[in-house]
Amino acid sequence: MPKSKNLEAVDAMAGEIKEQMGDVLVRAFAQLHIHSPQDPRAFIAAYLMNLDPNEQEMKEKLVIFQADPAVQPQELSDPTFNCEDICPKPE
């Protein structure tokens, strides 16, 4: 047992790791089932290798979408036609 750690803290950390890895493995096997690759071991290895970069990219996109846009209201021009000198006669 690690020094300066009580058993409850170690058990809690182990439980958290198991819970997170369980979710990851469920998603990995779901992807394996969907894609049905020729080499399942290589597919799972590639999935797990790309997991962290993919999660980072998704977190960045989530931050972009959740950000409060600082959009200034735009004043639109008047869409009606105004003639200044010679106007065509209405029919």
PyRosetta script that sets phi, psi and omega in degrees:
from pyrosetta import init, pose_from_sequence

init()
pose = pose_from_sequence("MPKSKNLEAVDAMAGEIKEQMGDVLVRAFAQLHIHSPQDPRAFIAAYLMNLDPNEQEMKEKLVIFQADPAVQPQELSDPTFNCEDICPKPE")
pose.set_psi(1, 136.2)
pose.set_omega(1, -179.2)
pose.set_phi(2, -61.6)
pose.set_psi(2, 145.0)
pose.set_omega(2, 179.1)
pose.set_phi(3, -72.2)
pose.set_psi(3, 152.4)
pose.set_omega(3, 179.6)
pose.set_phi(4, 61.3)
pose.set_psi(4, 20.4)
pose.set_omega(4, 175.3)
pose.set_phi(5, -125.3)
pose.set_psi(5, 135.6)
pose.set_omega(5, 175.6)
pose.set_phi(6, -89.6)
pose.set_psi(6, 164.5)
pose.set_omega(6, -173.5)
pose.set_phi(7, -64.0)
pose.set_psi(7, -35.9)
pose.set_omega(7, -179.1)
pose.set_phi(8, -63.9)
pose.set_psi(8, -40.9)
pose.set_omega(8, -179.9)
pose.set_phi(9, -65.5)
pose.set_psi(9, -40.9)
pose.set_omega(9, 179.5)
pose.set_phi(10, -66.8)
pose.set_psi(10, -43.5)
pose.set_omega(10, 178.6)
pose.set_phi(11, -63.6)
pose.set_psi(11, -40.0)
pose.set_omega(11, 179.2)
pose.set_phi(12, -63.8)
pose.set_psi(12, -42.8)
pose.set_omega(12, 179.7)
pose.set_phi(13, -66.0)
pose.set_psi(13, -41.5)
pose.set_omega(13, 178.4)
pose.set_phi(14, -64.0)
pose.set_psi(14, -40.9)
pose.set_omega(14, 178.0)
pose.set_phi(15, -64.0)
pose.set_psi(15, -39.7)
pose.set_omega(15, 179.1)
pose.set_phi(16, -65.6)
pose.set_psi(16, -42.4)
pose.set_omega(16, 179.1)
pose.set_phi(17, -63.8)
pose.set_psi(17, -43.8)
pose.set_omega(17, 179.0)
pose.set_phi(18, -62.3)
pose.set_psi(18, -40.9)
pose.set_omega(18, -179.7)
pose.set_phi(19, -64.4)
pose.set_psi(19, -45.1)
pose.set_omega(19, 179.9)
pose.set_phi(20, -66.5)
pose.set_psi(20, -44.8)
pose.set_omega(20, -179.5)
pose.set_phi(21, -67.7)
pose.set_psi(21, -31.8)
pose.set_omega(21, 176.7)
pose.set_phi(22, -61.2)
pose.set_psi(22, -43.8)
pose.set_omega(22, 178.0)
pose.set_phi(23, -63.7)
pose.set_psi(23, -41.3)
pose.set_omega(23, 180.0)
pose.set_phi(24, -63.8)
pose.set_psi(24, -44.0)
pose.set_omega(24, -178.7)
pose.set_phi(25, -67.8)
pose.set_psi(25, -36.4)
pose.set_omega(25, 176.7)
pose.set_phi(26, -61.8)
pose.set_psi(26, -44.9)
pose.set_omega(26, 178.7)
pose.set_phi(27, -65.5)
pose.set_psi(27, -38.9)
pose.set_omega(27, -179.8)
pose.set_phi(28, -63.2)
pose.set_psi(28, -44.7)
pose.set_omega(28, -179.6)
pose.set_phi(29, -71.6)
pose.set_psi(29, -29.7)
pose.set_omega(29, 174.6)
pose.set_phi(30, -64.7)
pose.set_psi(30, -43.5)
pose.set_omega(30, 177.3)
pose.set_phi(31, -64.0)
pose.set_psi(31, -38.4)
pose.set_omega(31, 178.0)
pose.set_phi(32, -61.6)
pose.set_psi(32, -42.8)
pose.set_omega(32, 179.8)
pose.set_phi(33, -66.0)
pose.set_psi(33, -40.4)
pose.set_omega(33, -178.4)
pose.set_phi(34, -66.3)
pose.set_psi(34, -45.3)
pose.set_omega(34, -172.6)
pose.set_phi(35, -87.1)
pose.set_psi(35, -23.3)
pose.set_omega(35, -179.5)
pose.set_phi(36, 44.6)
pose.set_psi(36, 61.9)
pose.set_omega(36, -178.1)
pose.set_phi(37, -73.6)
pose.set_psi(37, 163.2)
pose.set_omega(37, 177.9)
pose.set_phi(38, -67.0)
pose.set_psi(38, -38.7)
pose.set_omega(38, -178.3)
pose.set_phi(39, -116.6)
pose.set_psi(39, 93.8)
pose.set_omega(39, -176.4)
pose.set_phi(40, -61.8)
pose.set_psi(40, -36.0)
pose.set_omega(40, -179.6)
pose.set_phi(41, -65.0)
pose.set_psi(41, -43.1)
pose.set_omega(41, 179.1)
pose.set_phi(42, -66.1)
pose.set_psi(42, -37.6)
pose.set_omega(42, 179.3)
pose.set_phi(43, -63.4)
pose.set_psi(43, -47.5)
pose.set_omega(43, 179.5)
pose.set_phi(44, -63.4)
pose.set_psi(44, -41.2)
pose.set_omega(44, 179.0)
pose.set_phi(45, -61.7)
pose.set_psi(45, -45.2)
pose.set_omega(45, 179.8)
pose.set_phi(46, -65.3)
pose.set_psi(46, -39.0)
pose.set_omega(46, 178.6)
pose.set_phi(47, -61.2)
pose.set_psi(47, -47.3)
pose.set_omega(47, -179.0)
pose.set_phi(48, -68.7)
pose.set_psi(48, -33.3)
pose.set_omega(48, 178.4)
pose.set_phi(49, -68.2)
pose.set_psi(49, -35.0)
pose.set_omega(49, -177.7)
pose.set_phi(50, -91.8)
pose.set_psi(50, 0.8)
pose.set_omega(50, -175.2)
pose.set_phi(51, -62.3)
pose.set_psi(51, -49.7)
pose.set_omega(51, -176.6)
pose.set_phi(52, -64.7)
pose.set_psi(52, -48.8)
pose.set_omega(52, 177.8)
pose.set_phi(53, -60.8)
pose.set_psi(53, -37.4)
pose.set_omega(53, 179.0)
pose.set_phi(54, -66.2)
pose.set_psi(54, -40.7)
pose.set_omega(54, 178.5)
pose.set_phi(55, -65.6)
pose.set_psi(55, -39.8)
pose.set_omega(55, 178.7)
pose.set_phi(56, -62.5)
pose.set_psi(56, -42.3)
pose.set_omega(56, 179.4)
pose.set_phi(57, -64.0)
pose.set_psi(57, -41.8)
pose.set_omega(57, 179.1)
pose.set_phi(58, -66.4)
pose.set_psi(58, -37.6)
pose.set_omega(58, 177.6)
pose.set_phi(59, -64.6)
pose.set_psi(59, -40.5)
pose.set_omega(59, 177.8)
pose.set_phi(60, -62.8)
pose.set_psi(60, -42.6)
pose.set_omega(60, 178.8)
pose.set_phi(61, -65.9)
pose.set_psi(61, -38.6)
pose.set_omega(61, 179.0)
pose.set_phi(62, -63.4)
pose.set_psi(62, -40.9)
pose.set_omega(62, 178.4)
pose.set_phi(63, -62.3)
pose.set_psi(63, -40.2)
pose.set_omega(63, 179.5)
pose.set_phi(64, -63.1)
pose.set_psi(64, -45.2)
pose.set_omega(64, -177.6)
pose.set_phi(65, -72.4)
pose.set_psi(65, -28.7)
pose.set_omega(65, -179.7)
pose.set_phi(66, -86.5)
pose.set_psi(66, -12.8)
pose.set_omega(66, -178.7)
pose.set_phi(67, -65.2)
pose.set_psi(67, 143.0)
pose.set_omega(67, 178.9)
pose.set_phi(68, -81.8)
pose.set_psi(68, 111.8)
pose.set_omega(68, -177.0)
pose.set_phi(69, -68.7)
pose.set_psi(69, 137.2)
pose.set_omega(69, 177.7)
pose.set_phi(70, -98.4)
pose.set_psi(70, 66.2)
pose.set_omega(70, -176.8)
pose.set_phi(71, -90.9)
pose.set_psi(71, 126.9)
pose.set_omega(71, 177.1)
pose.set_phi(72, -81.1)
pose.set_psi(72, 136.9)
pose.set_omega(72, 178.0)
pose.set_phi(73, -64.3)
pose.set_psi(73, 135.3)
pose.set_omega(73, -178.8)
pose.set_phi(74, -96.5)
pose.set_psi(74, 139.9)
pose.set_omega(74, 175.0)
pose.set_phi(75, -94.4)
pose.set_psi(75, 119.4)
pose.set_omega(75, -177.0)
pose.set_phi(76, -85.6)
pose.set_psi(76, 148.1)
pose.set_omega(76, 178.4)
pose.set_phi(77, -72.7)
pose.set_psi(77, 160.1)
pose.set_omega(77, 179.8)
pose.set_phi(78, -72.1)
pose.set_psi(78, 121.6)
pose.set_omega(78, -175.7)
pose.set_phi(79, -79.8)
pose.set_psi(79, -5.2)
pose.set_omega(79, -178.8)
pose.set_phi(80, -81.4)
pose.set_psi(80, 147.4)
pose.set_omega(80, -179.7)
pose.set_phi(81, -84.0)
pose.set_psi(81, 127.7)
pose.set_omega(81, 177.3)
pose.set_phi(82, -120.0)
pose.set_psi(82, 119.7)
pose.set_omega(82, 176.6)
pose.set_phi(83, -95.5)
pose.set_psi(83, 141.3)
pose.set_omega(83, -174.2)
pose.set_phi(84, -100.1)
pose.set_psi(84, -40.1)
pose.set_omega(84, -176.1)
pose.set_phi(85, -106.6)
pose.set_psi(85, -80.9)
pose.set_omega(85, -175.9)
pose.set_phi(86, -108.1)
pose.set_psi(86, 117.7)
pose.set_omega(86, -179.3)
pose.set_phi(87, -102.6)
pose.set_psi(87, 144.5)
pose.set_omega(87, 176.0)
pose.set_phi(88, -67.0)
pose.set_psi(88, 145.7)
pose.set_omega(88, -179.6)
pose.set_phi(89, -73.9)
pose.set_psi(89, 137.2)
pose.set_omega(89, 176.5)
pose.set_phi(90, -68.9)
pose.set_psi(90, 143.8)
pose.set_omega(90, -176.4)
pose.set_phi(91, -85.5)
pose.dump_pdb("model.pdb")
